[in-house]
Amino acid sequence: MRKATESWLRDAEEELTAASLLLERDVLRPACYHGQQCVEKTLKALVLEKGESPDRTHDIAKLLNRVESFGWRSLLSMDDAVFIDSIYRGRYPTEAGLLPHGEPSRDDAVRAVAVARAVYERAKNLLGLS
């Protein structure tokens, strides 16, 4: 495995840990944000593993399409990609809310962390790390 891949996966794991700890404390907006960051960094790690540079984007759907172009499928559904994308677009308090319907609920945070965990674990499996 490439060193860059390892570094990005390590960062992704830290984001997942942060998201999980924040969720345990009912700190929902940051839990969602760190879940999104885990997904983004995991997808970028997979791009790096193919010897390419990841796009400078936070667009999960775009990153997912790029990873899938390498033949890696089933990392997350497009529905989950759109959900995770909505988190990043509303990350600041001056914006219209974290998600399309406003501040995140506990269910939103649980979903964000679950999606992040699933993507991270699936990527590790693809790379033969689990």
N, C-alpha and C positions, 0 to 999 in steps of 0.2 A: 504494500500500500504506500502511496505517495505521502511524504511528510506533510504537505499542505492538506491532504485529506484528513490525516490524523488530527491536525491542529483544528480544522473546522469542526470535526466531529466532537472533539473535546469541548470546544466552545458551545456546540449544540447541546451537549450533555449538561453543561453548567446552566444553560438557559432553561432546560427541562427541570433541573433541580430547583432553580429559583421559582419557576412557575408552580411547581408542586408545593413548595413551602409556602408561597403566597396564597395559594388556594386553601391550604390547611388553615390559614389565619383569616380567611374570607376577605382578602385584599384582592378584589376581583379584576379591576382594570389592569394592574400590573401583571397579574397571573395570566391574563389573556395575552398581553403584550409579549411576555417572555415565552409563552407557548408559540406565538407567531415567529419569534426570533429563532426558536429551536427548529421549526419547520424550514425556515429560510436558510439557515446555516447548514442543515442536513442536506437540502437539495443542492446547495452550492458545493458542498463537499463531494457529492456524486459527480458534479460537472468537473471538478478539479481532478477527480480520480481518472477521468477519461483524458486527462492531459490538456484540457481546455480551460480557458478563463471564464469564470461565471460573469454574466451580465451584471452591471451595476444597477440593480433593480431590487425592489421589495415585492414585486409582483409574483405571488406564489403560483398563479396559473401559468404564467410565462415560464417560470423556472421548471415547473412540473412538465410542461410540454417539451422543454429542452431535455430533461432527464429521460422522458419517455422516448425521445428520438434516438436514444442510445440503446433502446430495447428493454429498459427497466420499467416495468409496469406495476400497477396495483399499489403504489406508495400511498396514494390517497385519492378519494373521489373528487371529481370536479366540484361537486357541491361543497365538500369540505375545503377545497382550495379557495372557493369564493368566500366562504365563511371566514377563513383565516385571513384572506386579503382584506376583508372589511375591518379587521382588528387594526391593521397597520394604518389604514387610511384615517382612522379616528383616534390616533394615539395622543393627541393633545387636548387639554380641557377646553380650549377655545373653539374646537371643532364641534360639529353637530352631534356628538356622542360617539361612543366607541363602535357601535354597531348600527346597522340601519334603523333600528328601533330605539336607540338611545344608549344609556349606560348598560353595561353587561349585567346579566343576572347570574346567579350562582350556576344555573344550568349552562349558560354560555361559557363560563370559566371552566366548568367541568369538561365541556366539549372541547374547548381549546387545548386543555392539558392532555386530554385523551387522544386527540388527533396528533398532537406533538409527539407523545409517547409512541404511538403506533408508527408514525413516519420514521422516527429515530430508530426504533427496533427493526422495522422492515429494511431500512438502509443498512444497518449492521448485518442483517442476514444476507443481503445481496453481496456484501463485501466479505462474507465468510467470517464475521467476527462474533457470531452468537453460537 
